[in-house]
Amino acid sequence: MDRTFQKFLQSKIDLSSVGVEFREDNAPYFCTPKGASIFGWAGVDGIHFCFIRGFGSMVFAISPMNSAPDFVHPLARNFADFLRLLLACSDEAALEQAWMWDEAQFEAFLQDNPPTQEQQRTLSELAEKMKLKPMEQPWTYIKELQTSFDYSKIKYTEDYYDTDMNPDAEPTIPEWKVYFEGNFWGHSGKDRAGTEIRVDQQFEWAGHHWTIPAAYSCSKGLVLDLCMCTPAEDIRKFMKKWDLHPENDSCEYFTQEQQMQIDLDNPLCLDFIPRLELNGKIIQTSHGCSVVFNPCLPDGMINETEAKWALEHYDLDISYGWMIFRAAFPWTSKRRPEIKSLALTMEQQSRRVPGPHFKAHAPGDSFSFSHPASGTKYTLTVRELEQQTISQKCVGSDRWFYPTHFTAMSYTLSPKPDDDILIRDCANGDKPLEIAPITNHFAPEAQNDIVCVGIIGGADGPTAILCGASKQENLHVACSALHFEPISDDIEWRVEFNILQPLKKTFLLI
C-alpha cells in the first residue's frame, strides 16, 4: 500500500468537499479495469478514483459517462501527487476533465470555479496534516503523464466488451456482404448481396501500391474494392509536419489555405476516377465511398471499425496505411452479363492548389502571377469593386441571424485562361448568431458555410468563389466572405489553381 495513502487513511481527513467521497460499497462499473482498488467517488456520473494492480501507486479516474476509449485516465504518478493536485485545483472536477481541455480551458475552469470556504478549510487541513504543498504546474504535470501513458496496457473485465452494458464496445464482426446500393456501413433496399469474384491483382500507380482483392457481381451492377497502400513512415512524416494530434484534429485549428495544403500532403488521400471496360464496353462509376486505416494514430484516436473489418477480410498488412475505395458500376444492359474480360482505368483528378495573395483597393488595380504548372504569366485587372448586401429574407430563419454584407469584385485575366483559376477571399466570414435557443437536441447546428454566388449556397466554406464568365467575354466575378457589418478594409484575395495531373493508366483484371 502506498505510504502516503496509508498515512492519509489514518488522518481521517474528509475530502468530500473537494469531490472525493469515501464509501463502504465500492462496486465497480463495466469500465472499471481489472485489478482496480477503488478509494473515492466524485458523487456524480459514477466517476470514481482508484489504483490499478500492475501500475504501482498511480492514481486513475474512471468516468463511465464518457465514450470509449476515454473511460480511464491517469491523474497522478502516486497518491501524494494526487493530493498536491487537489491542493492546486481545489476540486477533483478539474483533474478528471483535464484530458479533454487545452491549457487555456483548464486555467479558465480554475478561475471560474474558485474554492468555497468549506473547500479552503479542507485544503488547509490536508496541507497541514499531510505536510504537502500544491502542485506548481498542475496542467503540465497531468498532460505529460497522460501523453506518455500506454493505455493499451489497461485490462478490462468481460463487462467492458458486452455491448448491452457498454454500447461503445467493439462490435462483433458481421458476415462480410457487399451490396450495390450500400457502403461499408450498411445498405438500403431489399437487393441481395453480391457474389464475390476474386481478382487478386496488384499494381503500382500514382506513387502508391494498389491491391484489387475482389469484385462483387450484384443485380444492378458490379462493385469493386480498390485498396491503396501507404508506408507508415510517410504517414508519420505527414502528421509530424502538420503537428496533427487529437487536440487539433479539426478544421477550426487551420486556415483555409492550410487545410488545402494538408489535403495535398495527405498520403492517405488521392482523388481519382475509376472506369471499367467490361467485355469491351466502358462502364462509368455511379457512386462510391471509402474508409481509411491509419496505423500511426496517437492515443485517443481510433480507426473506423469498418476499415479494420475490411483489412481483416482482405488480409491486408496492418503495419501499412490503407485507403479502401468502393466503387459501384451499373450494368449497361438489363440482364447481368457474363464477365469474360475486365479492365480498370485509373485517372487522377485535378487538385486545387493555393497560390499567391493580393489586395485590390480600387478599379484599375492589377496583379500579376504565374501558373505553377504551365508557367504562364497572367495579369488580373480589377474592373469593379463594390460592397453589396443580401436580403436577410434570403438567408434568415426563426432561429438564426446570418451575415449579409460582402464585397463583389469583377475582374479580367490576361491572357484568357483555361477554366482552372479561382479567386477566393482569404478570410472566414462571420458565424451566424442564434436568435432562439434550440429545443430539439438532435436538430442540426448552423455552420459557417454560406457563401455569396448571386444566391446563397455552397458547401466549400465561407469563401468567395469564381462565379464564371459574364456576358462580357473574360469578365469574372468573385465575392468575399459574408459579414454582419460592411467591410472597411481592403480584402486579401487568394489565387487558386486546379492542377490536372496527366496520370492515366489501364490495368487488366480478368
Summary of the structure (lengths in Angstrom):
residues: 510
radius of gyration: 29.3
end to end distance: 67.2
largest distance: 88.4
contacts: 1431
relative contact order: 0.09
helix: 22%
strand: 32%
